Amino acid sequence: MAEPLVWIPFDPALLGEVPSGLRYEVVDPTRGVPGSVTDVEVYVPPYQMRPAVADVLPRMTSLRLVQTLSAGVDNIRDRIPEGVTLCNGRGIHDTSTAELALTLTLSALRGIPRFVRQQDAGTWRGGFEESLADKRVLIVGYGSIGEAIEARLLPFECEVVRVARSARAGVHAFGELPHLLPQADVVILIVPLTDETRGMVDESFVGAMRPGALLVNVARGPVADIDAVLAALKAERIRYATDVTDPEPLPADHPLWTAPGALVTPHVGGASSAMWTRAHRLVREQLARYAAGEPLANVITGEY
């Protein structure tokens, strides 16, 4: 009996100790689909989720497991065939995304975008900027990345308030946001994109925020109603630092580029040197579990 076939988007040698009992093929379906498509049992898609990554799924008649390299699975979840297990990349991007969340927060508070523009123009002009110290920061979406963000925030002498879908010890529920938002200086979004979170940052959400507060989005673009955010930016009620937009890429003529108080990065939260070490480790450990018939990690069930 042939060993189970794994499609993997990088050289298996990068896993370090390659799990035994499995066969490996390096495949990127955006570049071509080999004849083994009907034999593959485990599919590790490329990190960049282009349409072809999911288009190949109906042809995988032996498929049993899809292991993504992304924490979010909104762009592939509804394409997973019945009976196939979907596992996400929880833990891969905690470090990278938390670093960017902190970078966006500090940059927006300390006026770094203005200083960069002044450098380009050869202009020396100081000013009094805000510190992260003594601020109250809401983390909306307190999972593993939220925990990593908190760990990096606390040394800056700020207060962190945790918010998640459901309340638990030390964590508030989404339903409490109307009472929490007016008390927050910074609101960091790191929720998955679901029917519940799509458009959650609407006119009422933004309207409840403290005047002058900073909204940081390292979740997904559609989590925020961009019209509501733009209206608040034009009125200079809030500031917005975001790594994600809707659509992506953001068109060159989109008003968010030039909105007052906006800072935009091109969805690079997970794209750092820290990603691949963690991706290789997670995939290695997951494949070892699969080969041994052990319970898998990061299985996606329910809304999340």
DRENPA-516705 format. One record per residue (C-alpha): residue number from 1; residue in one letter; x, y, z. Coordinates in nm, 2 decimals. Example, Ala and Ser with C-alpha at 12.3 -4.5 7.8 and 13.67 -1.06 7.14 Angstrom:
<pts>
[1 A [1.23 -0.45 0.78]],
[2 S [1.37 -0.11 0.71]],
</pts>
This chain:
<pts>
[1 M [0.00 0.00 0.00]],
[2 A [0.14 0.34 -0.10]],
[3 E [0.23 0.59 0.17]],
[4 P [-0.01 0.89 0.19]],
[5 L [0.08 1.17 -0.05]],
[6 V [0.14 1.52 0.08]],
[7 W [0.14 1.83 -0.14]],
[8 I [0.36 2.09 0.01]],
[9 P [0.45 2.43 -0.13]],
[10 F [0.82 2.42 -0.02]],
[11 D [1.11 2.18 -0.01]],
[12 P [1.03 1.91 0.26]],
[13 A [1.39 1.94 0.37]],
[14 L [1.30 2.27 0.53]],
[15 L [1.09 2.09 0.78]],
[16 G [1.41 1.97 0.95]],
[17 E [1.33 1.62 1.06]],
[18 V [1.09 1.52 0.78]],
[19 P [0.80 1.31 0.92]],
[20 S [0.83 0.95 0.79]],
[21 G [0.55 0.73 0.65]],
[22 L [0.44 1.00 0.40]],
[23 R [0.53 1.08 0.04]],
[24 Y [0.60 1.44 -0.06]],
[25 E [0.55 1.65 -0.37]],
[26 V [0.63 2.01 -0.39]],
[27 V [0.33 2.16 -0.57]],
[28 D [0.20 2.51 -0.62]],
[29 P [-0.13 2.47 -0.81]],
[30 T [-0.12 2.83 -0.93]],
[31 R [0.17 2.72 -1.15]],
[32 G [0.04 2.38 -1.26]],
[33 V [-0.15 2.08 -1.13]],
[34 P [0.03 1.74 -1.16]],
[35 G [-0.14 1.41 -1.24]],
[36 S [-0.12 1.31 -0.88]],
[37 V [-0.40 1.54 -0.79]],
[38 T [-0.63 1.24 -0.74]],
[39 D [-0.39 1.08 -0.50]],
[40 V [-0.31 1.36 -0.26]],
[41 E [-0.44 1.31 0.10]],
[42 V [-0.28 1.61 0.27]],
[43 Y [-0.27 1.95 0.10]],
[44 V [-0.06 2.24 0.24]],
[45 P [-0.16 2.53 0.01]],
[46 P [0.08 2.81 -0.07]],
[47 Y [0.07 3.10 0.17]],
[48 Q [-0.07 3.34 -0.09]],
[49 M [-0.43 3.22 -0.13]],
[50 R [-0.49 3.30 -0.50]],
[51 P [-0.82 3.15 -0.65]],
[52 A [-0.64 2.85 -0.81]],
[53 V [-0.53 2.74 -0.46]],
[54 A [-0.90 2.64 -0.38]],
[55 D [-1.00 2.57 -0.74]],
[56 V [-0.81 2.25 -0.74]],
[57 L [-0.99 2.11 -0.43]],
[58 P [-1.28 1.93 -0.62]],
[59 R [-1.02 1.73 -0.82]],
[60 M [-0.86 1.60 -0.50]],
[61 T [-1.07 1.28 -0.47]],
[62 S [-0.85 1.13 -0.20]],
[63 L [-0.81 1.44 0.01]],
[64 R [-0.84 1.41 0.39]],
[65 L [-0.66 1.71 0.54]],
[66 V [-0.60 2.07 0.43]],
[67 Q [-0.34 2.26 0.65]],
[68 T [-0.32 2.63 0.57]],
[69 L [-0.02 2.85 0.64]],
[70 S [-0.26 3.14 0.73]],
[71 A [-0.45 3.19 1.05]],
[72 G [-0.75 3.32 0.86]],
[73 V [-0.93 3.06 0.65]],
[74 D [-1.21 3.28 0.51]],
[75 N [-1.08 3.26 0.16]],
[76 I [-1.08 2.88 0.15]],
[77 R [-1.32 2.75 0.41]],
[78 D [-1.64 2.73 0.20]],
[79 R [-1.45 2.54 -0.07]],
[80 I [-1.34 2.25 0.16]],
[81 P [-1.52 1.93 0.04]],
[82 E [-1.74 1.75 0.29]],
[83 G [-1.55 1.50 0.51]],
[84 V [-1.22 1.68 0.47]],
[85 T [-1.06 1.83 0.78]],
[86 L [-0.94 2.19 0.77]],
[87 C [-0.67 2.31 1.00]],
[88 N [-0.54 2.67 1.01]],
[89 G [-0.19 2.81 1.08]],
[90 R [-0.26 2.93 1.43]],
[91 G [0.07 3.03 1.59]],
[92 I [0.26 3.09 1.27]],
[93 H [0.19 3.46 1.25]],
[94 D [0.15 3.55 1.61]],
[95 T [0.50 3.71 1.63]],
[96 S [0.49 3.89 1.30]],
[97 T [0.14 4.02 1.33]],
[98 A [0.19 4.13 1.69]],
[99 E [0.50 4.32 1.59]],
[100 L [0.32 4.50 1.31]],
[101 A [0.02 4.58 1.53]],
[102 L [0.26 4.74 1.78]],
[103 T [0.45 4.92 1.49]],
[104 L [0.13 5.07 1.35]],
[105 T [0.02 5.18 1.69]],
[106 L [0.35 5.35 1.78]],
[107 S [0.39 5.50 1.44]],
[108 A [0.05 5.65 1.43]],
[109 L [0.07 5.78 1.79]],
[110 R [0.42 5.93 1.75]],
[111 G [0.36 6.09 1.41]],
[112 I [0.61 5.88 1.21]],
[113 P [0.42 5.91 0.88]],
[114 R [0.45 6.29 0.91]],
[115 F [0.82 6.27 0.99]],
[116 V [0.89 6.03 0.69]],
[117 R [0.72 6.28 0.46]],
[118 Q [0.93 6.56 0.61]],
[119 Q [1.24 6.36 0.55]],
[120 D [1.15 6.32 0.19]],
[121 A [1.11 6.69 0.16]],
[122 G [1.42 6.77 0.37]],
[123 T [1.21 6.95 0.63]],
[124 W [1.30 6.97 1.00]],
[125 R [0.99 7.04 1.21]],
[126 G [0.93 6.89 1.55]],
[127 G [0.61 6.87 1.75]],
[128 F [0.45 6.72 2.06]],
[129 E [0.32 6.37 1.99]],
[130 E [0.14 6.11 2.19]],
[131 S [0.29 5.82 2.39]],
[132 L [0.16 5.47 2.42]],
[133 A [0.23 5.49 2.79]],
[134 D [-0.08 5.55 3.01]],
[135 K [-0.32 5.46 2.72]],
[136 R [-0.60 5.22 2.75]],
[137 V [-0.59 4.97 2.46]],
[138 L [-0.88 4.74 2.36]],
[139 I [-0.77 4.42 2.18]],
[140 V [-1.08 4.30 1.99]],
[141 G [-1.03 3.94 1.91]],
[142 Y [-0.84 3.79 2.20]],
[143 G [-0.70 3.47 2.05]],
[144 S [-0.33 3.36 2.02]],
[145 I [-0.24 3.67 1.82]],
[146 G [-0.43 3.89 2.06]],
[147 E [-0.22 3.74 2.34]],
[148 A [0.10 3.80 2.15]],
[149 I [-0.01 4.17 2.09]],
[150 E [-0.08 4.21 2.47]],
[151 A [0.26 4.07 2.56]],
[152 R [0.43 4.34 2.35]],
[153 L [0.20 4.62 2.46]],
[154 L [0.24 4.58 2.84]],
[155 P [0.61 4.68 2.86]],
[156 F [0.50 5.02 2.72]],
[157 E [0.32 5.10 3.05]],
[158 C [-0.03 5.09 2.90]],
[159 E [-0.35 4.92 3.01]],
[160 V [-0.49 4.63 2.80]],
[161 V [-0.86 4.54 2.79]],
[162 R [-0.94 4.21 2.62]],
[163 V [-1.25 4.14 2.41]],
[164 A [-1.35 3.82 2.24]],
[165 R [-1.66 3.67 2.09]],
[166 S [-1.76 3.52 2.42]],
[167 A [-1.68 3.63 2.77]],
[168 R [-1.45 3.44 2.99]],
[169 A [-1.23 3.51 3.29]],
[170 G [-1.05 3.84 3.22]],
[171 V [-1.20 3.88 2.88]],
[172 H [-1.51 4.08 2.78]],
[173 A [-1.76 3.98 2.52]],
[174 F [-1.83 4.16 2.19]],
[175 G [-2.17 4.26 2.33]],
[176 E [-1.99 4.49 2.58]],
[177 L [-1.81 4.70 2.31]],
[178 P [-2.06 4.99 2.32]],
[179 H [-1.96 5.04 2.69]],
[180 L [-1.59 4.97 2.64]],
[181 L [-1.52 5.18 2.32]],
[182 P [-1.58 5.52 2.48]],
[183 Q [-1.31 5.44 2.74]],
[184 A [-1.04 5.33 2.50]],
[185 D [-0.75 5.54 2.35]],
[186 V [-0.65 5.26 2.11]],
[187 V [-0.86 4.98 1.96]],
[188 I [-0.68 4.69 1.79]],
[189 L [-0.88 4.46 1.57]],
[190 I [-0.76 4.10 1.53]],
[191 V [-1.08 3.91 1.48]],
[192 P [-1.13 3.64 1.21]],
[193 L [-1.36 3.73 0.92]],
[194 T [-1.70 3.56 0.97]],
[195 D [-2.06 3.65 0.92]],
[196 E [-2.06 3.79 1.27]],
[197 T [-1.75 4.01 1.23]],
[198 R [-1.80 4.13 0.87]],
[199 G [-1.88 4.50 0.90]],
[200 M [-1.86 4.50 1.28]],
[201 V [-1.68 4.83 1.27]],
[202 D [-1.98 5.03 1.15]],
[203 E [-2.11 5.38 1.21]],
[204 S [-2.22 5.30 1.56]],
[205 F [-1.89 5.13 1.65]],
[206 V [-1.69 5.43 1.52]],
[207 G [-1.94 5.67 1.68]],
[208 A [-1.88 5.51 2.02]],
[209 M [-1.51 5.56 2.00]],
[210 R [-1.34 5.83 2.21]],
[211 P [-1.27 6.14 1.99]],
[212 G [-0.91 6.13 1.88]],
[213 A [-0.88 5.75 1.94]],
[214 L [-0.67 5.53 1.72]],
[215 L [-0.82 5.23 1.54]],
[216 V [-0.57 4.97 1.43]],
[217 N [-0.69 4.69 1.19]],
[218 V [-0.47 4.38 1.16]],
[219 A [-0.77 4.15 1.10]],
[220 R [-0.94 4.16 0.76]],
[221 G [-1.04 4.46 0.55]],
[222 P [-1.42 4.37 0.54]],
[223 V [-1.43 4.38 0.92]],
[224 A [-1.45 4.75 0.89]],
[225 D [-1.72 4.94 0.70]],
[226 I [-1.48 5.17 0.51]],
[227 D [-1.75 5.43 0.45]],
[228 A [-1.80 5.47 0.82]],
[229 V [-1.43 5.48 0.88]],
[230 L [-1.37 5.74 0.61]],
[231 A [-1.65 5.96 0.74]],
[232 A [-1.49 5.96 1.08]],
[233 L [-1.14 6.03 0.94]],
[234 K [-1.27 6.32 0.73]],
[235 A [-1.43 6.47 1.04]],
[236 E [-1.10 6.41 1.22]],
[237 R [-1.28 6.22 1.49]],
[238 I [-1.05 5.91 1.49]],
[239 R [-0.73 5.79 1.34]],
[240 Y [-0.69 5.47 1.14]],
[241 A [-0.38 5.25 1.10]],
[242 T [-0.46 4.94 0.89]],
[243 D [-0.27 4.65 0.73]],
[244 V [-0.58 4.53 0.55]],
[245 T [-0.83 4.68 0.32]],
[246 D [-1.14 4.60 0.11]],
[247 P [-1.06 4.55 -0.17]],
[248 E [-0.70 4.44 -0.19]],
[249 P [-0.49 4.57 -0.35]],
[250 L [-0.63 4.91 -0.26]],
[251 P [-0.68 5.10 -0.58]],
[252 A [-0.45 5.40 -0.64]],
[253 D [-0.74 5.64 -0.64]],
[254 H [-0.90 5.51 -0.32]],
[255 P [-0.98 5.79 -0.07]],
[256 L [-0.83 5.60 0.21]],
[257 W [-0.48 5.67 0.08]],
[258 T [-0.52 6.04 0.14]],
[259 A [-0.76 6.05 0.43]],
[260 P [-0.65 6.25 0.73]],
[261 G [-0.52 6.04 1.01]],
[262 A [-0.48 5.72 0.80]],
[263 L [-0.18 5.50 0.78]],
[264 V [-0.19 5.20 0.53]],
[265 T [0.04 4.91 0.49]],
[266 P [-0.02 4.65 0.22]],
[267 H [-0.13 4.34 0.41]],
[268 V [0.22 4.24 0.54]],
[269 G [0.12 4.14 0.90]],
[270 G [0.25 3.78 0.86]],
[271 A [0.51 3.85 0.60]],
[272 S [0.83 3.87 0.80]],
[273 S [1.14 3.66 0.86]],
[274 A [0.97 3.52 1.17]],
[275 M [0.70 3.34 0.96]],
[276 W [0.88 3.06 0.79]],
[277 T [1.06 2.91 1.10]],
[278 R [0.72 2.89 1.27]],
[279 A [0.54 2.76 0.95]],
[280 H [0.79 2.48 0.91]],
[281 R [0.76 2.38 1.27]],
[282 L [0.38 2.37 1.27]],
[283 V [0.36 2.18 0.94]],
[284 R [0.63 1.93 1.06]],
[285 E [0.44 1.86 1.39]],
[286 Q [0.10 1.84 1.21]],
[287 L [0.23 1.59 0.95]],
[288 A [0.39 1.38 1.23]],
[289 R [0.05 1.37 1.40]],
[290 Y [-0.12 1.27 1.07]],
[291 A [0.13 1.00 1.00]],
[292 A [0.09 0.85 1.35]],
[293 G [-0.29 0.87 1.34]],
[294 E [-0.29 1.12 1.64]],
[295 P [-0.54 1.40 1.69]],
[296 L [-0.46 1.71 1.48]],
[297 A [-0.40 2.06 1.60]],
[298 N [-0.58 2.38 1.50]],
[299 V [-0.89 2.20 1.36]],
[300 I [-1.15 2.45 1.24]],
[301 T [-1.50 2.39 1.38]],
[302 G [-1.80 2.61 1.43]],
[303 E [-1.78 2.98 1.34]],
[304 Y [-1.41 3.00 1.41]],
</pts>
